[in-house]
């Protein structure tokens, strides 16, 4: 039987989770907490297998609570439960030692799946957050590609944006036409676009001054 502590500052949430999870014979609710100080004390005393931790609780947030709990009860698997669907919060909680992240939009099936996975030492991120993390990762890769352009490449991008041809760029920068073409090829490859129009859109979308 998986021993669980529920920490949330809303009575209705605590009561609902307690009622739903208590119906499953695999789970035993050891206690409920309404603030982060009480949560740390309860984890120190009970050493639960799982802590369902709201990351927005007084007097200090769940992230600070997670730090303390990892020290006093390292065997407790922390699952962050929150209204926040910001990818940064997922990364922060995982870095602080949480193994699970479930939003309050998630179903009870996902909640139970998270509890079972984390109780076995596995990580679990709900479907909503998995999709957002993938999008954020792809966006981060695009940002990194754009900001990897050299000073000379940015000069060429600026001239392309102003409507200059490769020949005009070679004259303006006093470099060979072939060199300009090589730079253009490398720029498109770095930013992962196929033409000059897409290139300018990518630069503008990433707020790069050109």
C-alpha positions in Angstrom: 0.0 0.0 0.0 1.4 3.4 -1.0 1.3 5.9 1.9 0.4 9.4 0.7 0.4 12.9 2.3 -1.7 15.6 0.5 -0.5 19.2 0.7 -2.8 22.0 -0.7 -4.1 25.2 0.8 -7.6 24.6 -0.4 -9.9 22.4 1.8 -12.0 21.3 -1.1 -9.0 20.0 -3.1 -7.7 18.1 -0.1 -11.1 16.6 0.6 -11.6 15.6 -3.0 -8.2 13.9 -3.4 -8.6 12.2 -0.1 -12.0 10.8 -1.0 -11.0 9.7 -4.5 -7.7 8.1 -3.6 -9.0 6.4 -0.5 -11.3 4.4 -2.7 -8.3 2.7 -4.3 -6.9 -0.1 -2.1 -3.4 0.6 -3.4 -3.3 4.0 -1.6 -3.5 5.0 2.1 -3.8 8.7 2.9 -1.6 9.4 5.9 -2.5 13.0 6.4 -3.3 16.4 4.8 -1.6 19.8 5.1 -2.8 23.3 4.4 0.6 25.1 4.5 4.2 24.5 3.7 5.5 24.6 7.3 3.0 21.9 8.3 3.9 19.9 5.2 7.6 19.8 6.2 6.7 18.8 9.7 4.4 16.0 8.6 6.9 14.6 6.1 9.5 14.6 8.9 7.2 12.7 11.2 5.4 10.3 8.8 8.1 9.8 6.0 5.3 9.1 3.4 6.0 7.3 0.2 4.4 10.0 -1.8 3.8 13.7 -1.3 1.2 15.5 -3.5 2.5 19.0 -3.2 0.8 22.2 -4.4 3.6 24.6 -5.4 1.6 27.7 -4.4 1.1 27.5 -0.6 1.8 29.9 2.3 4.0 30.8 4.1 6.6 29.7 1.5 6.0 28.1 -1.9 6.2 24.4 -2.7 9.6 24.8 -4.3 11.1 25.9 -1.0 9.2 23.1 0.7 10.5 20.6 -1.8 14.1 21.6 -0.9 13.5 21.0 2.8 11.6 17.7 2.3 14.4 16.2 0.1 16.8 16.7 3.0 14.6 15.4 5.8 12.8 12.6 3.9 14.8 11.8 0.8 12.8 8.6 0.2 9.5 10.5 -0.2 8.5 10.8 -3.9 7.4 14.4 -4.5 4.6 15.0 -7.1 4.0 18.7 -7.8 0.3 19.4 -8.2 -0.5 22.9 -9.6 -2.6 25.2 -11.8 0.7 26.3 -13.4 1.4 24.9 -16.9 4.6 26.9 -17.4 7.5 24.7 -18.6 9.9 26.6 -16.3 8.1 25.4 -13.2 8.4 21.8 -14.3 12.1 22.1 -14.8 12.5 23.9 -11.5 10.6 21.2 -9.6 12.5 18.4 -11.2 15.8 20.1 -10.4 14.7 20.4 -6.8 14.1 16.6 -6.7 10.4 16.2 -7.5 9.7 13.1 -9.7 6.2 14.0 -10.8 4.4 17.0 -12.2 0.6 17.0 -12.7 -1.6 20.0 -13.4 -5.0 20.5 -11.9 -6.4 20.1 -15.4 -5.2 16.4 -15.3 -7.6 13.5 -14.9 -7.7 11.3 -11.8 -6.3 8.5 -14.0 -3.2 10.6 -14.7 -2.9 11.4 -10.9 -3.0 7.7 -10.1 -0.5 6.9 -12.9 1.8 9.6 -11.5 1.6 8.1 -8.0 2.3 4.6 -9.2 5.2 5.7 -11.4 6.9 7.9 -8.7 6.4 5.2 -6.0 8.7 3.0 -8.2 11.3 5.8 -8.5 10.2 6.8 -12.0 9.5 10.3 -13.3 6.0 11.2 -14.5 4.9 14.4 -16.3 1.2 14.7 -17.3 0.2 14.9 -20.9 -0.5 18.6 -20.9 3.0 19.4 -19.7 4.8 16.9 -21.9 3.3 18.7 -25.0 4.3 22.1 -23.7 7.8 21.0 -22.8 8.3 19.7 -26.3 7.1 23.0 -27.8 9.4 24.9 -25.4 12.4 22.7 -26.3 11.8 23.3 -30.0 11.5 27.0 -29.5 14.7 27.1 -27.4 16.5 25.3 -30.2 15.3 27.9 -32.7 16.4 30.8 -30.4 19.8 29.1 -30.0 20.2 28.8 -33.8 19.4 32.4 -34.4 21.7 33.7 -31.7 24.6 31.6 -32.9 25.0 33.8 -36.0 28.4 35.5 -36.2 28.8 39.3 -36.5 29.6 39.0 -40.2 26.5 36.8 -40.8 24.3 39.4 -39.0 25.7 42.1 -41.2 24.7 40.1 -44.2 21.3 39.4 -42.8 20.8 43.1 -42.2 21.6 43.8 -45.9 19.3 41.0 -47.1 16.6 42.6 -45.0 17.2 45.9 -46.7 16.6 44.2 -50.1 20.2 44.0 -51.3 21.3 41.2 -53.7 24.3 39.0 -53.1 26.3 41.1 -55.6 25.4 44.4 -53.9 26.3 42.8 -50.5 29.7 41.8 -51.8 30.4 45.3 -53.0 29.2 46.9 -49.7 31.3 44.6 -47.5 34.2 44.4 -50.0 34.2 40.6 -50.1 34.0 38.1 -52.9 30.6 37.2 -54.3 31.3 33.6 -53.7 32.0 34.4 -50.0 28.6 36.1 -49.7 26.9 33.1 -51.2 28.7 30.8 -48.7 27.6 33.0 -45.8 24.0 33.0 -47.1 24.1 29.2 -47.3 25.5 28.9 -43.8 23.0 31.4 -42.4 20.0 29.5 -43.8 21.4 26.2 -42.6 21.9 27.6 -39.0 18.5 29.1 -38.7 16.9 26.1 -40.5 15.0 28.0 -43.1 14.9 27.7 -46.9 14.9 31.2 -48.2 15.5 34.9 -47.4 11.9 35.7 -46.6 11.7 32.9 -44.0 15.0 34.0 -42.6 13.8 37.6 -41.9 10.6 36.2 -40.3 12.7 34.0 -38.0 15.0 36.9 -37.0 12.0 39.1 -36.2 10.2 36.3 -34.3 13.3 35.9 -32.1 13.6 39.6 -31.5 17.1 39.9 -33.1 18.1 43.4 -33.9 19.2 43.5 -37.6 
